[in-house]
Each structure stands twice: as structure tokens, then as C-alpha cells.
């Protein structure tokens, strides 16, 4: 029973870490695209992703990054890690 509990807890931790890494990759990509198109560093004004996504232009960049990640995941991970 203890072994099962340990396995479940470790599994949940790994899933949580994976989700965090995916969000961070997407945020790095969107930050890059935003800075490339506007010349501004969005991290100075909005350090949290939740606040960045309130900007419609940034949200579009984030969605474009999601699509790019789906189409070529290995290249995407190497480019934005």
C-alpha cells in the first residue's frame, strides 16, 4: 500500500513539472515574438503570464506558439528552452 502511495505521489509530481515546463516554453516563445514585433520587453511591465495574456497582441503570439509547438515539438523545445 505504501509503495502504491509513493508511485501515485511521484506520478503527480512529474505531471505537474511537465505542465510547468510546457507553460514556460510557451511563455518564452510568446515573449520572444512580442519583443521581436514591438521592440519592447513585456516582462518589465507584466512579470506574470496571467497579466501578459490580458494583452490581446500577446495572447495572439501565445496562441501562435501553441500551434508551432504542436506542429514541431522537438524543434520548439530546443529553440525556446
C-alpha positions as CSV (number, residue, x, y, z in Angstrom):
1,X,0.0,0.0,0.0
2,X,2.8,2.4,0.8
3,X,4.5,1.7,-2.5
4,X,1.3,2.5,-4.3
5,X,1.1,5.8,-2.5
6,X,4.7,6.7,-3.3
7,X,4.1,5.9,-7.0
8,X,0.9,8.0,-7.1
9,X,2.6,11.0,-5.5
10,X,5.7,10.7,-7.8
11,X,3.4,10.5,-10.8
12,X,1.5,13.6,-9.8
13,X,4.8,15.5,-9.2
14,X,6.0,14.5,-12.7
15,X,2.8,15.6,-14.3
16,X,2.9,19.0,-12.5
17,X,6.5,19.6,-13.5
18,X,5.7,18.7,-17.1
19,X,2.8,21.2,-17.2
20,X,5.0,23.9,-15.7
21,X,7.8,23.3,-18.3
22,X,5.3,23.4,-21.2
23,X,3.8,26.7,-20.0
24,X,7.3,28.2,-19.5
25,X,8.3,27.1,-23.1
26,X,5.2,28.8,-24.5
27,X,5.8,31.9,-22.4
28,X,9.4,32.1,-23.7
29,X,8.2,31.8,-27.2
30,X,5.5,34.4,-26.9
31,X,7.9,36.8,-25.1
32,X,10.3,36.4,-28.0
33,X,7.6,37.0,-30.6
34,X,6.3,40.0,-28.7
35,X,9.7,41.6,-28.3
36,X,10.5,40.9,-32.0
37,X,7.3,42.6,-33.2
38,X,7.2,45.5,-30.7
39,X,10.8,46.0,-29.6
40,X,9.6,46.1,-26.0
41,X,10.3,43.7,-23.2
42,X,6.9,42.7,-21.8
43,X,8.5,41.2,-18.7
44,X,9.2,44.7,-17.3
45,X,5.5,45.7,-17.4
46,X,3.9,42.3,-16.7
47,X,6.1,39.7,-15.0
48,X,3.3,37.2,-14.6
49,X,1.8,35.2,-17.5
50,X,-1.7,35.8,-16.3
51,X,-1.3,39.5,-16.7
52,X,0.6,39.2,-20.0
53,X,-2.3,37.2,-21.5
54,X,-4.7,40.2,-20.9
55,X,-3.0,41.9,-23.8
56,X,-4.7,40.7,-27.0
57,X,-1.5,41.0,-29.0
58,X,0.5,38.9,-26.6
59,X,-2.4,36.4,-26.4
60,X,-2.2,36.0,-30.2
61,X,1.6,35.4,-30.0
62,X,0.9,32.8,-27.3
63,X,-1.6,31.0,-29.5
64,X,0.8,31.1,-32.4
65,X,3.4,29.5,-30.1
66,X,0.9,26.7,-29.1
67,X,0.3,25.9,-32.8
68,X,4.1,25.9,-33.5
69,X,4.6,23.6,-30.6
70,X,2.0,21.1,-31.9
71,X,3.5,21.2,-35.4
72,X,7.2,20.7,-34.5
73,X,7.5,19.9,-30.8
74,X,11.2,18.8,-30.8
75,X,12.4,21.9,-32.7
76,X,10.2,24.1,-30.5
77,X,11.6,22.7,-27.3
78,X,15.2,23.2,-28.4
79,X,14.5,26.7,-29.6
80,X,12.7,28.1,-26.6
81,X,14.2,26.2,-23.6
